Amino acid sequence: MLILATFQMNVYADVPNILSITRRTDGGNTIIDVKIRHSDPTTNHYISQINLDLDGTIKSFTDLTKA
């Protein structure tokens, strides 16, 4: 005997969105401000790394503020 059961489950994901990227200089240093919206971060669901392509060189940043 073979019994098949199906059910529907709604799945939602809070995918972060980039709101803005701006570049400025301060005392000869170039500062890149990245604003990201992530409405429901938790201890195990947050933005842990940002990769930026700076003139063909990929820079990874992991020391991010968890606000």
C-alpha positions in Angstrom: 0.0 0.0 0.0 1.3 3.4 -0.9 0.0 6.6 0.7 1.0 10.0 -0.4 0.3 13.1 1.6 1.0 16.6 0.5 0.8 19.9 2.4 1.5 23.5 1.8 3.7 25.5 4.0 4.4 29.3 3.6 8.1 30.2 3.9 9.3 33.7 4.5 12.9 35.1 4.5 14.1 38.4 5.7 16.8 39.1 3.1 18.9 42.2 3.8 18.6 45.1 1.4 21.3 47.7 0.6 19.8 51.1 1.2 22.8 53.2 0.2 26.5 53.2 -0.4 28.4 56.5 -0.1 32.1 57.4 -0.3 33.7 60.3 1.6 37.2 61.4 2.7 38.2 62.2 6.2 41.8 63.3 6.9 43.1 61.7 3.8 41.3 58.4 4.4 38.5 57.2 2.1 35.5 56.0 4.1 32.7 54.0 2.5 29.4 54.1 4.4 27.1 51.1 3.6 23.6 51.2 5.0 21.7 47.9 5.0 18.2 47.1 6.1 17.8 43.8 7.9 14.6 44.0 10.0 14.9 40.9 12.2 18.5 40.0 13.0 19.0 37.4 15.7 22.1 35.8 17.3 22.3 33.3 14.5 20.8 35.3 11.6 22.6 38.5 10.9 25.0 40.1 8.4 28.5 38.8 9.2 30.5 39.9 6.2 30.5 42.6 3.5 32.6 42.2 0.3 33.4 45.3 -1.7 35.0 45.4 -5.1 37.4 48.3 -5.0 38.9 48.9 -8.5 38.9 45.1 -9.1 40.2 44.2 -5.7 37.8 42.4 -3.4 38.0 43.5 0.2 36.1 41.6 2.9 35.0 43.2 6.1 33.9 41.1 9.1 34.2 43.5 12.0 30.6 44.7 11.6 28.4 46.4 14.2 25.4 44.3 15.1 22.8 47.0 15.7 
